[in-house]
């Protein structure tokens, strides 16, 4: 088994430097290659890549911008390995990552896997708060924290592995973004392939976003889900509706105040207190606990409103996704 690490990048040379530096510390005792795809960047990272020639086996390609999914496909076509591992450029890889992946594949082979993400102490307070919102069992991000059913996991493309056989059978990622990773997972299931969570194969995910970018990101996540539900209704789950129910419930809680009924609003208040305490204790910081409340609110609001908008347009009004949300589809 030969690993090829597939890394698309767009205008992020500093991130690539950190990622490649972390890979020089790998304790994996077999050869692996790195395929780095510059997706039409105006700030290329070729000079950074040159720093690591001789330290790492790197292939570097520059191509016109066509989005992360198509860039990953491009890299997998160029790769020489028979098992591809996909990272986002804002990830830092623990030294034992490849060793843990190999252990899992040797123990129980699977053609596609995903791993969790964690935060480093060096991350900013906002990055840690967003990481909490995106990984905690108290939020919809619990799947990234490892709470989803291990043997029916939808890998996320910041930390994902796929065999050459599965890639060739599925033709890789589609042109929707975000949503290209669950789309690929479902198509793999329909082709008879299995996916699995590797709990110990985690990465440190920096999430290079501020509050505004985070809100836009989770809003797009919410819009993507009804599109995927319309494509694959057999894989629809009630849990996908939870952020929308959360927002509708909060609206109902405020309306009930007109009738002096405040129990529902108190439940919401208790929930956010739990978020504050859980994050504050786990991060050993009152500030991060407070910021986590903001992050979770933005996560639910952004995802919930995006989901509701998409549900109305795609499910109720039967509009074509490419027409309803053209900015979520790359032209290949």
Buried (B, 14 or more C-beta within 10 A) or exposed (E): EBBBBBBBBBBBBBBBBBBBBBBEEBEBEEEBBBBBBBBBBEEBBEEBBEBBEEEBBBBBBEBEEBBBBBBBBBBBEBBEBEBBBBBBBBBBBBEBBBBBBBEBBEEEEBBBBBBBBBBEEEBBBBBBBBBBBBBBEBBBBBBBBBBBEEEEBBBBBBBBBBBBEBBEBBEBBBBBBBBBBBBBBBBBBEEEBBBBBBBBBBBBBBBEBEBEEBBEBBBBBBBBBBBBBBBBEEBBEEEBBBBBBBBEBBEEBEEBEEEEEEEBBEEBEEBBEEBBEBBBEBBEBEEBBBBBBBBBBBBBBBBBBBBBBBBEBBBEEEBEBEEBBEEBBBEE
